[in-house]
């Protein structure tokens, strides 16, 4: 008789438990995700973030940005010839058109390339060797930074003018005729400061005809403006590179004589960049936070496609200006023209393609676009 009572009690409690579980499934808690460009504590960031500070960057003394980024978990940068690279951030190693839209490279939170254009070697434009910090976000990036962030974001942060030494010069040297000079200088007054830093590198290269010559200069100016700070930034990069081609053949990796060879001595990459920016940022104590950042940039790159014998010489030029404006006050987001042109190749040609190159001049191909917007948050 006692067992019969226990069985009845169990059956009586079962419907209540089933009804309670059904109620929990139908009433899900609402989740709201927001993002903003203002600085926030690392513990409050929901994504996977790593940061290299100025001390870690100076201690590394990197000759290539791959040496810095490879210290970050989940990141692998394979160095190519000269200043070239292949990047992987929680992803396969992507190259060519497969890398378009995969990684977003930023400088002070602004994309260094317009929307719709990409290059796996674009990191050479940034002065990572003298940066104040490098932030890496693994995984798809938030739209607040822009497009092209399918696998991750790399943000190079420039130092403040007051953080630079009044005058500092460093000399470096190494094997394969490697030479580098770095400098920093600044002046600081009450409420204002200005500075300049940069480097010049000449590397003979490990392989034959594979050296590169590179120069980078950054200009800084900071001043108090009302309740905030006006920051003006300018940057320039010049690269003259002799690119080494792929070594091919059965068991080529085991042949010591091929390690320093270069089957494509005619390959090269010449590029330059100039950019200027102005950043207005209100103090954290102010009632309104305003982050309106106009940016203009001009880039040109010429290179030889050794894998395309018919038309190997190409010159690409990109111009862009933007004004992203996530702020609490109404602010015009501005326009962002972006263009890339394939200009008429010069009269010279790669020696491997002379027999196959057509005599008629190739017409330039131009891609361009424009976008505009207004951001208002109350």
N, C-alpha and C positions, 0 to 999 in steps of 0.2 A: 504493500500500500504506500509506503514512503517513497519508493521509486516512481510511482505514478504521479505523485504530487510534484516531484522535481521535474519530470518531463513536461508537465503542464505549465510550470513556471517558465521553463526555457522557451516554449512555443509562444508564450504571451509576450516575452520581451523581444523576440526577433523582429516583428513588424516595426516597432519603434526605432530600432537601430537602422533598419533599411531606409526608413523615411528620413532619418537624420542625415544619412550619407548622401541621399539624393538632394537634400536642401543645400549641403555644402558645395556640391558640384555645380549647381545652377547659379550660385551667388559668388562669382569670382571677384577678388579684390582688384580694383582699378589700379593700373601702374602707369605713371606718367614719367617720361624720360625727357630731360631738358639738357641743353648744352649752351655754353657761353664762352666767349673769348677772353674774359677776365681771368687773371691768375687765381688758382684755387689750390688748397692743400692736396698733396698727392694721395692721402688716405681717402679723400672724397671722390677721387676719380674712379669710375666704375670699370674702365678698360684695363688692358695690360700695357703698362708704361714702364720704360727704363730711361734713366737720365745719367749722362756723363757730365760732371761738373768741370769747371776750369782747371782744378787741380789734377783730375784724372787725365785731362787732355794734355796738359803740359808734361805730366809724368810720362805719358806714352811716347811723346816726341815722334808722332807718326810721319812717315814719308808719303803715305797714301791713306785716303779716308777709310779704306777697307780695314786697316789696322785698328782703327777706333771702333767701327761698327761691329766688327767681329767679336768684340768684348761683350756685346749685348746678347742676352739669351734669345734664342729663336731667330737670330739674324745671321746670315752668311753672305758675305760679299766676296766674290771671286775676282781677284785683280787680273786684268788683262794687260795688253801691251800699253806702255806709257801710263796715262791717267784713265784708261778705260776700265770698266768693271761690269760684272753681272751680279745682280742683287736678288736675294731670296729672303723674304720676311714671312715666316710661317707659310711657305709656298715652295714650289719647284723653282729652280734657277731659270729665269725667263730672259729671253733676248729678242732682239728685233721687234717685229710687230706684236709678238706675244707679250711684251712688257708694257704695251700701251694700256693705260688705265690701271695698272697693277700697283704702282707705288707713287706716293705724293711727296715731293721734295719741297720743303718750306724754308724760308729765311725770315726769322722774326714773325712766324705765323702766316706768311704770305707765299703763295705758290711761285716758284721760280720759272714756271712755264705756263703759258695760257692753256685754257681748257681745250682739250682735243688734240694736243700735241705732247709728245713724250720722247724720251731718249734714255736708253739704259745707261748712258755715260754722263747724264746731266749733273751728277754730284761734283764733277770737277770744277764747276763754276763757283762753288761755295768755299769760303775760307774756313774749312773745318779745323785746320791746324791751330788757329788762334781764336777759336770761338769761345764764348763765355760758357756755353752749355750746348749739348746735343740731346734732344729728346726723341725717343723712338716709341711709336705706338704700334703694337703688333695686332694684326687683324684689321678688318674693314674699319676705315676711319669715319668719323662723323661728318655730315655734310657741311658743318659750319666752317671747315677748313677748305672745302672745295671738292672738285671731282678728282678722279685718278687715284683713289685710295682704296682699291679693292683688297689689298693684302697688308698695307701698312703705311705709316707716315714717318718721315724723318724731318725734324725741325731743328735747324741750326740757329742758335740765338747769339746775337752780337753783344759785346760788352757795352756797358755805359762808359761815357767819356771819362768820368771821374775814377773809374776802376783801372785805367791804363797808367803805366809808369810815365813819369815826365820824359824819360829817354831811356830806351833799352835796345840793345843790338845783340844778336846772336849769330854765330857762324857755325856751319855744320859741313862735314865732309865725309866721304866714304868711298867704297870700292866702285869700280866701273865709272870713274870720273864723276862721282856725285858731289855736287856743291849746292849749298843753300845759305841764304842770308835772310834773317827775319828782323823786323824792327817794330818798335812801338814808341809813340810820343803823344803827349797830351798837355793841355793847359787848363787850369781850373780856377774859376773865380767864384764869388758869392752868387749862387743861384744859376750859374751857367758854366759850361765846360765844352771843350772841343778836343778832338784827338784824331790820330791817324795810325793805322797799323797795316802791315803787309809783309810779303815775302817774295823772294825770287829764287827759283830752283832751276838748276841745269844738271840733267842726269844723262850720262852717256849711254845707259841701257845695258842690260845683261846680254842681249842678243845683238847680232850685227845690224847696223842701221836702224836701231830702235830707240834712240834717245829722245828726250823731250825737253823743252824749255818753257817755263811757266812763270807768270807773274800775277800777283793778286794784291790789290790795294783797297782798303776800306776807310771811309771818312765818317766821322761822328761829330754831332753837335747836339747838346742838350741844354735846355734853358727852361726856367720856371715861367709859366704863362698862366696867370690867374691862379686857380686852384689846382692846376694840373701841370704837366710837363710836356714841352714840345721837343720831340726827338726827330732829328734829320739824319738820314743815312744815305750814303753813296757807296757804290761798290763797282769795281772793275776787274776783269779777268782777261788774260791773254795767254793763249796756248799755241805753241808750235811743236808738233809731235810727228815723229817718224814711226809709223806703226809696223809691227812685225806680224807676218801672216802665220797661218796654221802650218805646223810641221806634219806631213803625212807620210804614210808608208807602213808596211808590216813591221811590228815591233820597233817602231821609231822611238818610243819612249826609252828603250834600252840601249840606244846608240848614243854614246857620249859626244860624238862629233856633231850630232844634229841639235844638241841642246842650245848652242849659241848661234845656230844658223837662222837665216831669214829668207824664206822663199819668195817674199814679196817686198823687195827693197824700195819699190816705187810708192808704196802705200804711205799715206800721211793723214793727219787731221790738224787743221788750223782753225782756231775759234777765238772769238773775243766776245766780251759782254760788258755792257755798261748799264747801270741801273741806279735810280735814285728813288728815295722814298721819304715820306714825312709822316710821322706818327704822333697823334695827339691823344693823350691819356689823362683823364681826370684822376685826382687822388682818391684812394679808397674811401676816405671819410666824406667825400662829396656826395650830395644826394643823387646826382645824376652821373652815371658812368658813361663816358663817350669814347668809343674806339673807332675813329674814322681814319682810314689809312690809304691815301692815294699812292699809287705805284705806277711807275713807267719803266720800261725795260727795252733794250735793243740788243739783239744777239745775232751773230753771224757765224756760220760753220761751213768750212769747205773740206771735202775729203774725197778720197779715191775709192770707188767700189771695185775692189779687185775681183769680186765674184760676178760682176756685170761687165762683160767685155765690150758690149756694143756702145754703152754710154757710161763710162766709169766716173767721169768727173762731175761732181755736184757741188753746188753752193746753196746753202739754206740760210735764209735770214728771217728772223722773227721779231716783231715789234708788238708790244702789249702795254696797255695802261688799264688800271682798275682802281676801284675805290670801294672795297667791301666795308659795310658799315653796320654791324650789329650793335646798336646802342639804344639807350632808353629814351633819348630825344630823337625827334624826326631828323633823318639825315639822308641826303641823296646818295644812293649807292653808285651812281655814275655809270659810265659805259666802259666796256672792255673789248676794244677791237683786237682781234687776233689774226695774224696772217703769217703764212709761210710761203715763200716763193722758191721755185727751182729755176735759177737763172741760167742763161746760156753758158755752156761750158767754155773754158778758155781754149786757145788754139792747141795747146799741148795735149798729149794723151799718154796713157800708160803704155809701156812697151809691149805688154802682152795683148793689147787690144787694137793695135794699129791696123792689123790686117782685117779686122772684123768691124771696125767702126764705120758707120754710114757717113757719106760725104755731106749730106744735107744737114743743116743746123737744126737742132732740136728746139721746138718751141717751148717757152717757159710755161710752167704750170703753176697756177696761183690758187691758194685756198684762203678764204677770209671769212670773217663773221663778226657779229657785234651783239652784245647783250647789255641790258640796262635794268635797273630795279631801284625800288625805294623801300627802305626798311624802317618801320615805325613800331616801337614797343612802348606801351603805356603801363 
